[in-house]
């Protein structure tokens, strides 16, 4: 998809009355991201779609049945776009791993509808009780990468007013992300959805020889190589790169 096609797709989106729009127009930010990626001749965009904004009747109906109050920053996102998909890759990687990115922000009905059995395949038989309870309290938000079990989820137990974000592996470990939803979106746009960027947001540092640390280091190297002009200090990228260099020297 080229820049002209991307802009045509965005112009198809529904324009809502002023009293219904969000206070922060994420569509503009997504557009800037796609244009930035397209400007790099070494990057190929293979998937890009921004979905029309959420109809108010769907928001009102599903918000009432969600079981908790949906934060306004989350609603603000869906009032301008009901999710978006983006997939891209660097045509030739200088490393021994693939460089690229993938985003799949699910629509409002997918996040807050009845989905858990089909999405996770969770069954009571043989499941860890704590993990099973956790699975029933989360809702998928960003599927991140089609070939990877990890995805970003909202966690909203009944006794907690504020939703938390986790980078969740339904058959493995869940990592709490130390950011709010709007901060997650800012980081997503900053990184372009580069593979494994969520590991840079984990609240607790990964153990030195873990798979999570390796993936965080790979992502840090990828971001530094592809977007050297960007300020990634909010993600503490330099700290991760220092750890990567130390590992290489060992």
N, C-alpha and C positions, 0 to 999 in steps of 0.2 A: 504494500500500500504506500503510495507517495503522499506528499504533503497536501496536494490539491484534493485527493480522495478523502484524506482524513478530515479536512476542513468541511467538505461537502457532507460527510456523515454527521459532524457536529451541528451543522446548520439545520439538519432535519429534526433536531430535538425540539420538544414542545416548549413554547415560551409561556410561562405562567404570569398571571397578574402580579403586580408589585407586592400586594399584601400576602402572597403565597410563596414567594421565593425565599431562599435561605439567605442568611447574613454573610455567608462566605461561598462564593461561586467556585466550586471544585472543578467544574467543567473547563473553566479558563486555565486552571492549573494542569489539568490533564492534557489540554491542547498544547500548552507550552512544553510539556514533557515530550509529546509525540513529535513536535517540530524540532526539539533539541536532538532527539534520537535520529530523526530523518536527516538532519543536517550533517551527520557523520557518515561519509561514504562507505566506511568499513562495517556499518551496522545495517542489517536487514530486518525490517519489521514484517512479520508473517501474519500477525493477527492484531486487529484493532477494532473495537466496537464500544461505543458509549451508548447506554440504553436510555430511553426517554425517562423523564422525571416521574416520580411516584404519584399516581392519582391520589388526591386527598381522601377519597372514599376508602381506598385500600389502607391508607395510613390509619385512618380513624377506626376502621373495623378491626384490623389486626393489632393495633396498639391496645385496644380494650381487652383482647384475649391473650396478650403476651404474658400476663401474670406479674408484671413489674412495670415501672414507669421507664419508658425508653428515653435516654438522655437527649436533650435538645441538639447537641452537636452531632449525634447520630442521625436524628431526623433531618437536620439541616443538609446533610450529605444526600439523603434520598430525595429531598425536595428539589434537587437540581439534576440528579441522575440516579436511576435505579440500577446501579452497578456498572462496571465496565470490564472489558477484557483487553489484555495487551500481551503480545509475545514477540520477542526479538532476540537476535543473536549476533555476535561478532563473527564476521565471515571467516576470519582466521585467528585462532587463539595463540598467543605467544607462550602460554603455559601448557601444562600437561592435563588440563581440565577445560571443559567447555565454558565459554564466556557468553552470557546472555541473561535474559530476564523474563519473568512471566508473572502476570497479575490476573486474578479472576475474582473481582469483588462481586459477591452474590447479590441478587436482588432482594428487596425488602421481604417479599413473600417467601423466598427461599430461606432467609435467615430466621424469620419469626413464624413460619408455618410449621406443619408437622413433618419432620424430615429425618429424625434421628435413626430409625431402623434402616432406612435405605442408604443413608450416608455413611454411618459407621459400621453397620452390621453387628451392632451390640446385642448380645443375648445373655441372659442370666447364667446359663450353664458354663461353668468353668471360668467365669470372670472374677477378677479381684473386686471385692465389695466396694472399696474406696474408689477404684477406677470406674466402676459401674455407676456409682453415685455421681461422680464428677461428669461422666459422659452424659447423664440426663440433665445436667445443669448448664451445659454449654450449647452454643449455637454457632455453626460455621459462618465465617465472615469472608475470608479471603483464602481460596484454595491454593494459592501460591504457585504450585508447580504440579502439572498433571502426573508426572512420573515419580512423585515423592509423596509419602504418606503424611508428611507434616503439612499443617495448614493453620491459619490464624483463626481463633475462636473467641467468642464472647463468653465470659463466665458470669452467671448471675444467679447465685443461690438465693433462696427466698428471704433469708435474714440479712442480706447485704443490699444497701441502697444503690451503690455505685458498681457498674459493670467493670470487670477486669478483662484484660486481653491475655491470651496464652498462645504460644506457638506449640501446637498440640500434635502428637503422634498417637493415633487411636490404639496402636498396639505397642506403644513404647512410653517415652517420657514426655511430659508436658512442662514447658518452660514459661513462667510468668514474665510478661513484658512490662517493663517499668514505664509505660506511657499511657496517656489517655487516647481516645479514638482519634481526635483531631491531630495529635502529635504522631500517631501511627500513619495517618494519611500524609502528613508533611514528610515523614521519613521515606514513605513509599515513593512519593514523587521525587524526592531528592535522589534516591538511589535508582529510580527507574524500574524498581522491582527486580533488581539484579539478584540472581539466584543466591539464596541463603542469607539475604540481608537481615531477616528477622533475628538471626542469631546474634547480631550486633546490639539488639535491644533487650536481650534477656536481663532480668533483674539481678541474677546472681552469675558470677563469673564461672565459666566452664572449667572443669578440671583439665590440666595441661595436656594430657594425652587422649582426651575424649574425642569422639567423632564430631561433637558440636563445636569444639575449639578448632578442629581442623577446618570445618566448613566456614566458621567465622573468619579464619585467616585467609582462606581462599577468596571469600567475598571481599575482604579488605584489599587484597592484591588486585582483584578485578576492578573495583571502584577506582583505585589509585591509577590504574593503567588506562581505563576508559574515560574517566572524567577528572583529569588532573587539575582542572581549573576550579572545581567545586570545593566548597568548605564543608568537610565532613566532621568538624570538631564535635558537633552534637552527638555523633555516634562513637566518639572516642576512637576514631579509626587509627590514629597514630599509635595508640597503646597496643592495639591488636597487631599492627605491623611490626612493632618492636618485639612482641612475643613470637611472631612468625620468624623474624630474623634470628632470634635467639635459638629457636628450635632447629633452624637450618645449620647453625654453627655447631650445635651439639654433635 
